Amino acid sequence: MATKTRAVVLGAGIGGLTLALELHRAGIECVVLEAVPRLAALGVGINLLPHATRNLAGLGLEPALAEVAVTTRESAFFNRFGQLIAREPAGRHAGYDWPQFSVHRGDLQQVLLAAVHERLGPDAVLLGHRATHVTQDDRSATAHVRHPDGSASTVRGDVVVAADGVHSVVRAQFHAGAAPRYTGYMMWRGTTVWPRFLTGASMVRAGWLATGKMVIYPIRDRVNERGDQLVNWVAEVEGPIRDVRDWNRPGLVEDFIGPFEDWRFDWLDVPAMIRAADEVLEYPMVDQDPLPHWGEGRVTLLGDAAHPMVPRGSNGAAQAILDARVLAERLAAGDPCRALRAYEAERVPATSRVVLTNRANPPDALLREVYERTGDRPFERIEDVITPEEIRSIGEGYQAVAGYSRTALT
């Protein structure tokens, strides 16, 4: 029987909470330290692809997720004139053994948090514990934290795993000077209560970055008596970087609506949907160059702290979920220090490929191909622009890199 290892997890986001559940399943004691004094349902939509839902289903969470999410039926690609480029079935509709879920980040976090409290106990997540740095010796690792009242304390374990996001203090401690890389595009996100469109479970990618691109999909079903949905949308527009990375920074519609003013299609009035949003958030499209390693000794990173990536391809949360499974399995196998290095040996190259692919050839690279081949003009027949084989190759190529090809998951 494996020796019990006490893990200190920094951050109660998607990665940190998933890791807590994976560690519990592996028989490893852990505690999660969260900086904020109260968890709130922040953020907007997340897509959970089959490799992520496979792991979450393995934790017994599929029924709870199906209750709060929309089970995605298809990915649909359009140009900025509303013309259909391609449709691809998603999740079980594409032959996977697991669904694809489109879900509000806050709903996903609450599902994970409820499971952690139920399985690990009410004290498994300690709020108001903001990590400032970590120290370690031959026998343990220690997280040094500050509390809202200004006091300080320490929490010690056999290992410390930093799942504390893109502004990770532990990443900065071990990798000082690793600056963000701006792509040249800003992103605005929002959610709008809106009537069902297309299948009612379609994930739409439309336009292209040079003239404005959007990703649109429902994340809650039947939110009112009319049967409307909560629709998540993301607008990406070329321009100078506006501010630092803050997932919850408010944005203004007038700063980005221009390229989308004439996006009135027979299946969706895009500018009307944008203007009906309850809230708009802005974020620069940034990532960071992959690191050769994440931690040292008894300390490592997980999720956005380890591999911040451009939010394209629906893979940020998914890769954190995959990290959690591998890390728990390695820790259950033996010596903590060797386990962390084995985890990094597997996950650093895998996530580095996703980071670099998201820069150059994410699944919406199909939109770029059509934009360039048509000269940003409407087409008569999509078959005259790009072949079905080319379309399939683009999609399958990204699936293979990101780890959710049907072959990889069989």
N, C-alpha and C positions, 0 to 999 in steps of 0.2 A: 504493500500500500504506500502511495506517495506521501512524503512528509508534508504536513500542512505549512503553507507559506502565507504570512500575513502581508497583504498588499495595501499600500496607501495610494488611492486614485485621486488625482487632482482634476476636478471638473465634473459636474453633474449634467453634462450635455448628452447628446446621443451616444458618443463614443464611450464616455465614462460610465454611464448607466448600463449600456450593453456589456461592457467589460465586467462590471459588478455581477451581472447575471451569469455571465460565462464562468467567472471565477467561482461563484457559488455552486454552479453545476459541477465544476471540477473538484469541489471539496476544499477550496482555498478561501480562507477568511480574508475579508477586505473591509475597508471603510472608504467612503467617498467624501472628499472635502470640496465644498462649493463656496465660491467667493460671495455670492449675493446672499442677503439675509432672507429673501423670499423668492421662490421660483415662480415665474410668471410665464404664460403661454406666449412667448415672443416669437417673432419671425413670420414667415409665410410658408410657401409650399415646399415639399420635398418629394422626389420620386424615389421609391424603393424598388430597384431592379431585382430580377430573380435570384441573383447570387446573395443579395442582402436578405430578401424575404426567406430564402432557404435557411439562413442562420437564425433569423428571428422565429421562424416556424419551429426550428429545432429547440428553441427555448420555450415553446408552448404559447407563443404570442400571436399566432396567425388569427385566431377568432377575435381577439380584442382589437387587432388592427383592422380587420374587415368591418368591424362595427363603426369605426371612426373615419375610415379612408374611403376613397373611390377606387374600385378595382379596375385598373386601366385596361381598355380593350385594344387600343391601337396607338401607334405613332403615325401622325399625318404630316406631310411636308407640303408647303405651299410657297409660291413666289409672292412678291408684294402686291401683285394684282389679284390675289385670291385664287390663282389657278392651282389645281392639285398636281403635285409632282409625283408623290408616291404615298402609299399606305402600307404599314407593316403591322401585323398583329403583335400583341404584347403579352408577356406573362404566359398564363395557361392557354390563352387563345393562340399563342405561337408554338404550343407544344411543350412548354416547360412544365415541370412538376410543381412549380410554385407560382403564385400570382405576381403581378407588378402592382404596387400600391402607389397612389398619389394621395398625399396626406399633409395636413398642416403640421409644421414642425412642433408646435406646442402640443398637438394631440399625440404625436408620436412620443414626445418627451413624457407626457403624463402616463401613457401606457407603460413605458419603461419604468418610470418612478413608482407607479402602483405595484408593479411586479417586484421591484427591489424591496419596497417596504413590506410586502406580503411574505417574501421568501427570506430576506436577510434581517428584517426587523426595522422598527421605527428609527433606530439610531444608526442605521447603516449609512445615511447621508447626513452630514453635518453642515448646516448652512452657516453663513457668516464666517467662513474660514478661507481667507484669501491668502494663497501661498505667495511668499516673497522670494524664497530660494530653497534649495535642498542641500543637505550635507550627507556624507556617508563615511562609514569605516568598514572594517573587514567583516563585521557581523550584521550591520543594519544600515538603513537609509532613513533620513529624517526630513520631513517637510516642516519648514518654518512658516507660520501663518500669522496674519493680523486679523483682528476682529473689528466689527463696526464701532465698538467703544474705544478703539485705539490700543487695546491690550494685545499682547502677543503670547503665542504658545507653540508647542511643537507636537508633531504626531510621528511616531516612529514605526517602521515596518521592516520586513525583510527586503522589500523593494518599494520604490516609488514610481508610479506611472503617471506622467503628465498628459492629461487629456484636456488641457486648459485653453484650447483654441488657437486662433491665428496670432494672438498676442501673448502666447505662452511665455511665462517668466522662466521656465526651465529651459525651453529652447534657446532663449536669449542668454541664459547662463552658460550653456554648453557651446553655443554657436553664435557668439557675438559678431555683429557686423553683417549677418546674412539678411540683406535688405529685400523688401518686396520688389517685384518686377511688374511694371504696369504695361498692359497690353495695348493701350491707346483707346480703350472703349470703356464707357461708363455704363452701369446697369441700374435701372430703376425697377422696383418690384412693388406689387400691391395685390390686394384681394378685393373682389367685387361680387356681391350677390347678383346673380344673372341667370336668365333662362338657359336651359340645356341647349347645347349646340352639337352638331354632328351626331355622334353616337351617344352623347352624354357621358362618355368615358374615354374621350380622345385626348391625346397629348399632341398639341399642334406646335410645330416649328415653322416660322414663316419669315420671308424676306431674307436679307443678308446684311452683315455688319456695315458694309460700305454705305448703305442707304437706310439702315435701320432694320433690326431683326427683333422678332418676338417669339417667346415661348408661352403657351397658354394651355392650362388644363384645370379641370375641376378637382377640388380637394375635400369637399364635404357635399353630401347629397341631401336633397330635400330639406333645405334649411328654413323653409317657410311654407305657408299653406298652399302656395301656388306650385310647389314642387321645384323651386329654383335651387341652384347650386351655389356654393362658394367657389368662385373661379380664381385661381392663381395666375398671375401674368407677370412676365419679365420682359422689359424693353431694353435693348442694347443699342447704344448709339456711339459713334466715333466722336472723340473730343478730348480735351486736356483733363488730367486728373483733377478732381474737385476737392478732395479731402482725404484724410487717413481712412484706414479700414475700420468701419463700424457697422455691423450688420443691422443696427437699429437706428441709423441716422435718418431723420425725416428728409423727404425730397419733395420737389414741387413739380406738378404736372406740366407747367409752362416751360420747364427746362428741357423737356424731351418730346413733347407731343407733336412737334412739327412734322417729322418724317412719317407720322402715322395718321395724319388728319384725313387722308383720302382712303384709308383702309376700311371701306364700307363694302363688305362682301355679302352675298346672299345667305351665308351661313353665320356671319357675325359682324356687328358694327363695332369695330375695335376702338375708335376714339370715344364713343359713347360709353363703352365698358370701362375704359381707363378713367374717364371723368367721374364715373359713379363709384370709384373706389373709396372705401372708408379711410384708408391711410396709404401713403406712398413712401417707400424707403429707397435710398440711393446707396450705391456701393461701387467702388472702382473695381474693374475686372483685373485683378492682380493674382499672381501666384508667387512662389519662391523657387529658386533652383533647387533640385533635389540634393539632399545631403548624403555624404558617403556613409554616415552612421548617425544614429539618433541620440544615443545616450552613452553613458560610461558606467562600468561597475554595476551597481544595484539600481540604476536609474535609466528610464527610457521614455520615449514619447509615443503618442497614439493619436490618430485622427488628424485634424487640422493643425495641431501642434507639430506633428511629424512631417506632414506632406500637404501644406496649403496649396490648393490647385484652383485654376480658373473654373468657376462654376458652370461648366458645360459638360454635357454627357451624363448628368444625373448621378455623379459618382462621389461627391464629397462625403456624404453621410454613409454611403455604401462601403467605401473603403475603410472608414472607421469601424464599421460593424465587422468587416472581414479581419481587420487588425485584432479586434477583441477576441475572436474565436482562436486565432493562431496563438496569441499571447497566453491565453488561459491554458491551452493544450501544452504549450512548452513549459509553463510554470508547473503544471501537474506532473511533468515527466522527471523533474529532478532539481539539481542545484540552481538557485535563483539567478546567479550571474551568468552561468552558461545558458540558462533558459532565455534570458533577455537577448543575448547575442544571437542565439538560434532564431528567435523571433525576428530580429532585425535582418538577419541573413536572408530570411524568406520574404519579408514584407518591404524592405527598402527597395530592392530592384523592381518588385511588382508595382509598387505605388509610383516609383520614378517613371516607369513606362506610361502610366496613366497621366501624370503631370505633363510630360512632354507631348503625349498624343493629344491631350486637351488643348494644347497651344496650337498644334498644326492640323490635326485631322480628327476632330471629334465627330460624332454621328451626324451633326448638322453640316459637315463639310459637303454633303449632298447639295445643300442650298448654295454654297459657294460655286460648285461646279455648274449648276444651272444658271446662276447669275452671270458667270464669266462666259459661258457658251452662248447665251442669248443676248449678251450685251445689255443686260437689265431691261429686256423688252418682253412683252407677252409672247407666248409661243402658240403655234397652231396645234401641234401634237407633241406631247412630251417624249414619245418614242423617237422623234427626229432630233431631239436634243441629247438624250442620254438613254442608254439601253437598260433593260431590266437587269441584265447581268452586272452592269456597272453599279447600279443602285444597290443590288444585293451585296456586292463586294465591299462597298463602303460601310454598310451596316455590319456585316459579319467581321470585317477587319477590326472595327472598334470593339465589338463584343469580345473578340479573342484577346485583345490587349487588356481590357478591363476585367476579364475573368468571368464573363457570364455568357459565353457561347454555349449552345445546347450541348456540344461535345464535352466541354469542360465540366458541365454540371450533371452529366449523365453518370 
